Amino acid sequence: FDDAAQEEFLKGAKIAYETIITDFSDNDNKITNSRPLLNNEIYNKFNEALKERGDRGHYAEITFIGINSAIIKEHKKIGKILNVTVDFIAEIITCIKDKEKKIVTGDPERIKKIYDTWVFSRDTTSPNPNWQLVNILT
């Protein structure tokens, strides 16, 4: 996993991060765009959280401002599986609203820094070049 591969990986990881955060935080309370980026365990966790949010009649509004930094914390190869842990610092504007569009949490006027540590994984023998999010450590 040389420097060039790491750089290429980080480019993709940033896109994946924004796609997943935005997908999780949109109004339909469904995971759509980012499904292929999630392993089943993470997908099920996200879906459960979204279902609970929907059952409460809550909706998320998010504006993704950008990623301040994405740093590879470690990479480990276990057999044919390569796991890469990334520390993200990003800025978002987020709030949760109820059916009446009243703010439950968050602030639509305030930019918030978020710190996430995500683990991406791929089978190095697979012809599929895509990585999947397999763990969230924050």
C-alpha positions in Angstrom: 0.0 0.0 0.0 2.5 2.6 -1.2 2.2 6.4 -1.2 0.5 6.6 -4.6 -2.0 3.9 -3.6 -2.7 5.8 -0.4 -3.3 9.1 -2.2 -5.6 7.4 -4.6 -7.4 5.7 -1.7 -7.9 8.9 0.2 -9.4 10.6 -2.8 -12.0 7.9 -3.0 -12.5 7.8 0.8 -13.3 11.5 0.9 -16.0 11.0 -1.8 -17.3 8.0 0.1 -17.4 9.9 3.3 -19.4 12.8 1.9 -21.7 10.5 0.0 -22.5 8.4 3.2 -22.9 11.4 5.5 -25.2 13.2 3.0 -27.2 10.0 2.3 -27.7 9.3 6.0 -28.8 12.9 6.6 -31.2 13.5 3.8 -35.0 13.9 4.2 -36.1 10.5 2.9 -34.7 8.6 5.9 -33.4 6.0 3.5 -29.9 4.8 2.5 -29.9 4.9 -1.3 -26.7 6.3 -2.9 -24.3 4.9 -0.5 -25.6 1.3 -0.2 -22.7 -0.2 -2.2 -20.2 1.6 0.1 -21.5 -0.1 3.2 -21.0 -3.6 4.5 -24.2 -5.3 5.7 -23.5 -4.6 9.4 -23.1 -0.9 8.9 -26.0 -0.8 6.5 -28.3 -2.4 9.0 -27.1 -0.1 11.8 -27.8 3.0 9.7 -31.1 1.6 8.5 -32.2 1.0 12.1 -31.3 4.5 13.1 -33.1 5.9 10.1 -36.2 3.8 10.9 -36.2 5.1 14.5 -35.9 8.7 13.2 -38.7 8.1 10.7 -40.9 6.5 13.4 -40.5 9.7 15.5 -41.5 11.7 12.5 -38.1 13.4 12.4 -36.1 14.4 9.4 -32.5 15.5 9.0 -31.3 18.6 7.2 -27.6 18.7 6.4 -25.4 20.9 4.4 -22.0 19.3 3.9 -19.4 22.1 3.9 -16.3 20.1 3.3 -13.6 17.9 4.6 -10.8 19.7 6.5 -8.6 16.7 6.7 -8.5 13.0 6.0 -5.5 11.1 7.3 -4.7 7.4 7.1 -4.2 6.3 10.7 -3.3 2.8 9.9 -3.5 0.1 7.3 -3.5 -3.6 8.0 -3.6 -6.6 5.7 -5.2 -9.7 7.2 -4.9 -12.5 4.7 -6.3 -11.0 1.5 -8.3 -8.3 3.2 -6.9 -4.8 3.5 -8.3 -2.6 6.2 -7.6 1.1 6.2 -8.5 3.4 9.2 -9.0 7.1 8.3 -9.4 10.0 10.7 -11.8 12.6 9.1 -12.4 16.1 10.3 -15.2 17.7 8.4 -17.6 20.7 8.7 -21.4 20.4 8.4 -24.5 22.3 9.2 -27.0 20.0 10.6 -30.4 19.9 12.3 -33.2 17.5 12.9 -36.7 18.7 12.4 -40.1 17.3 13.3 -43.2 17.0 11.1 -44.1 20.6 11.8 -40.6 21.6 10.6 -39.7 22.7 14.2 -36.0 22.2 15.1 -35.5 19.3 17.5 -31.7 19.4 17.6 -28.9 21.2 15.9 -28.8 24.6 14.4 -29.3 25.5 10.7 -27.2 28.6 11.1 -24.1 27.0 12.8 -21.2 25.2 11.2 -20.2 22.2 13.3 -16.9 20.4 13.2 -17.2 16.6 13.2 -14.5 14.1 14.0 -14.9 10.6 12.7 -12.7 7.6 12.5 -13.8 5.1 9.8 -12.5 1.8 8.7 -12.7 0.9 5.0 -12.0 -2.6 3.7 -11.5 -4.4 0.5 -10.6 -7.9 -0.7 -7.3 -7.4 -2.6 -8.0 -10.4 -4.7 -11.4 -9.1 -5.9 -11.7 -7.5 -9.3 -14.1 -5.0 -7.7 -11.9 -2.0 -6.9 -14.4 -0.5 -4.5 -13.9 -0.2 -0.8 -16.6 -0.6 1.8 -17.1 1.1 5.2 -16.9 -1.7 7.7 -16.6 0.1 11.0 -17.1 3.5 12.7 -14.9 4.1 15.6 -16.2 7.4 17.0 
